[in-house]
Amino acid sequence: MIMVTGAAGALGALTADRLAAREDTREDTVLGTRDPRRPETALPVRRIDFDEPATLAAGFAGVEVLVMVSAGYGEDDTVIARHGAALDAAEQAGVRHVVYTSLTADGDHLPYALAHRWTERRLRSGPMGWTILRNGLYAELLGALAAPSAEGRITAPLGEGRLAAVARADLADAAAHVAQHPGAHAGRVYELVGEQAIGGADLARAHGPHVTYEPQTLARARAHAAASGAEPFQTPMLVGTCSAIAAGFLSRTGGDLRRLLGRAPRCPLTAALAAS
C-alpha cells in the first residue's frame, strides 16, 4: 500500500491525484491528512497529524511506501519534531520505503534548509528504504513573489538573479512515479531543478509589454512582509529566498527531472504566470 502524507498542501494533493488516476490500483493507495474531511479525492483517507505522534503508528498500519511531503510550515525545531515523529512511527508500523520531498542542494543556505537536511540524515541512519527528491523551488512560488501590481509593475527584490524553477505538477508526477517503483530508486537522491532559469525581467516580458520589472530592496521587502501579518518565521524565509535568487545561488539547471518523468518538464514561465 502507498500512502501520501501532507496532502492538505498542493504538492501532496497533486501527488495523490496522480496515484488516484491509476484506476486498476487505486485500492492500494491511501491519503494521509490532518483533516480527513477536507480533501476532495477518490482515495481512501486516514487521519495523519504529525503534531500528534501517538496517533501515527496506527495511521501508518499496512503502509509499505510512504510519500512524505515535508511539513515545513514552522520553526526548525517544530518541523524536526514532526518529521522525527513521523519516521519513528513509520518504522514502528513496518513501512518499508519512504519517498521524501526535500530541498535542492543549492538551497543549503536558505532559512528552511536545516530541517530538510536533518530529515535526510535521519532517513539514511534508519532501517527503512528511502528515496530523496530534492525539489527545486516552485515556478508558482516565483510567480506569486513577482506578481505584477495593478499598475503593471513587478517589484520583487530579485535583482538580476534567476531561478531554475519547477512546475509543481512535474514534482508531483515525479513523486508518484517513484512511489510506484520504489525498488528502482532505493538509496537515490535526485536533484529536481528546472531546465530553464527565469527571473523578474523574464516574467515581465512574459506578461506583456504593459508590465515592467523594477526590483525593490530586501529591506523594503522585509518591512512589507512583516507588516502583512505573516508569522514571525515566515518573513526570514521569504526574504532569504529572494536574496538567494538575487545572488544567483538557485539558477543552476539539471536533467534529473526529465529523466524521472521520461519527458520534457513543463515550461516554468507558463506555470509562474498561472500563479501570478
N, C-alpha and C positions, 0 to 999 in steps of 0.2 A: 504494500500500500504506500502511496505517495501522499504526503501532507505538505501543503503550502501554508506557512505562517506569515503573519504581518500583512494579511490580505485586506485589512482595512485601508492600507495605503495603496497608492496607484500601482506600484510595481508588483506587489503581491497579488492584487486583484487581476492585473493583466496576465500574470503567470498562471493563476488559477483558471482564467478564461481559456488560455491556450490548452491546458490539460483537460478542461471540461469539453473541449471541442472534439476530443477523441471518443466518439460515440461508443466504440466497442470496448473501451477500458475505463469508462467513467466511474464504474463502481469501485475501481482500485485507487481513486483519488479523493481526498477529503480536504476541506478548507479549515484552517485554524485561525480564529479571530477572537479578540476580547469581547466582542459584542455579536453573538450569533444572529441577532435579529436584524442586523444592519445590512450585510451583503446581499445583493441580488445575484444568485448563482444557482446553476442546476446541480452543483456538487453538494454532497452531504457536508454539514457544518458542525464543528466542535468548538467549544469554548476553550481558547488558549490565551491565557493572560500572563505574560512574563513577569508582571508585578505581583502575582500570587503563586509563588513557587510550589506550594503544597498541592496545587491542582494540576500541575503539568504532567506528572508521570502517568496519571490515568488518562489524560488527554492524548498522550502520545502512544497509548497502547495499540499494538498491532501495526504501527507505522514502521516501514522499512527504510524509506527515503524521505528525509526532511529537507524541504526547501526553506531555509531560514533567512527571511528578509530582515535586514538589520533594523533594530528598534532604536534608531539613532536620535530620537527626539528627547534630549535631556542632557544633563551634565555627564561627564565621563564616568563618574562613579555609579550613576544611575544606570547608564547603558551597560556598563560592565557587569553590574549585578544582574540585570535582565538576561544578558547573554549567558552568563555563567550558570544561572538557574535553569535556563532552557537546555543547555548542553548537559548539565548534571542529570536532569530529568530524562533527556533523550537516551543517555547511557543506561539509566535505570530501567527504562521501558524497553530496551533492546533494539533501538534504532540502529541500523547498520551503516547508513551513509548520510552525511549532511552536505547539502549544497548551500554554501553561504555567500550572500551578496555583500562583498566587501567594497573597498575603495581603491582606485588605481594607485599604483606605486608612486606616480608623480605627485600624488596628493599627500605624501607623508607629512608635509609641514602644515597642512590645513588644520584648523582648530578641532575638527571632529575625527581626525585620523587615528588617534590613540586607541579608542575603543575598538576600532576595526582591527588594528594590529594585535591587540590583546586577544581578540576572539580568534584570529588566525593561529596565534601561538597556542591557545587553549585547544583548538581542534587538532593541531599537529601532535600535541602531547597526549591525546586521549586515545581510546581504543576503537573509535568508530572510523569508518572510511570517510573521506572528505574530498570535496572539490571546492576551490575558492574562485569565485568570479569577481575579479577586481574591476568593478564597474567605473567607467568614466562618468563625468558629470553630465546630467541630462541636458539635451538641447532645449527641452521645455523649461528647465530652470533658467538657462541663459535668456530665453525669450521673455520670461517673466521679469528677470532682473533688468533687461534692456528694452522694456516695452515703451513705445513712443507715447508722449503726452498728447493731450487733446490738440496742442499747438503743433504736433508733428516733430517733437524733439526727443531724442534719446540722450539721457544724461547720466547713464550708469558710469561708475568710476572704473572703467575697464582699460583706460589708456589706449595704446595701440596693440594691446595683447589679444591673443586668440585662444579659443578653447577647442580641443579635439572632442567636440560634443557628440553625444549619442542619443538617438531617439529611444525613449523609454520602452516603446513597443519592441524594439530589437533586443533589449536586455531581457525582457520577458520571454521572447522567443528562445533566446539562448538558455535561460534558466530552465524552461520547460524541456528543451532538448536534452540537457544534461541530466535532468531528473529522470527521464525515461531510459537513459543509458548510463547509469552511474559507474558501472564497472569499467567502461571505456574511458572514463575521465577521472578515475580514482587517483588521488595524490597529485592532481594537476592544478596549477594556478594560471588563470587566463587573464590577460590584460585587455579588457573590453572597452577600449577607447575608440573614437571615431577615425575615419579615414580622411576627414576634411576638418581643418581648424578654422573656426569662424569667430569674428569679433563684432564690436559695436558698429563699425563702419559697414561691414558686410550686411548686418541686419538692416541698417538704414537703407542701403541700396535695394535690398530685397523688398522692403516695404513700399518703395516707390520714390519718385523724385520729390514728393512733398515732405519727406522725412529726412531730418538731419541728425548727425551724431555729434554731440558736444559733451564730452566726458566731464564729470564733476570730480571733485577731490574725495579721497577716502574719508577725510574728516567730516565733510558735509554729508556723505552717505551714512556715516556712523550716527551723526546727530539726527538725521531723518529716521533711521531705523529705531533709535532709542525713543523717539517721540511718537512712533507709530503704535505703541502698545505691545511690541514684541517682548517675549520672555527674555530675562537677562542673558541666558546662554545663547540666544538666537542672534543678537547683534554682532558679537565677535565672529560667529560662524559666517554671517552674511558678508561682513567686511573682509574677513580673511579669504573668503572665496574670491571676491572681486580683486583683492590685492594679488593673489596668486595668478589669476588670469592676466591682469595688467602687466605683471612682471614676466610673463611668458613661461611660467612653470608648468602649465597644463595644456600646452599646444602640441605635444608630441603625439603623432598618429600611430596607428598599428593595424595589424591584419588578423588578430585572433578572433575578432567578432565575425568577420567574413568567413573564416574557416569553420567556426561553430555553426553558423547559420547555413552555410552552403550556398550563399548568395551575397550580393552587394548589400551593405547596410542602407537603411532609409536615409534620405537627404536630411542632414541636420538643420539646414535653413528652413526647410518646409515644416519640420517639427517645431522649431523655435517660433516661427511666425504663427503657427496654430495656437500657441500658448500665450501670445502677446495680448 
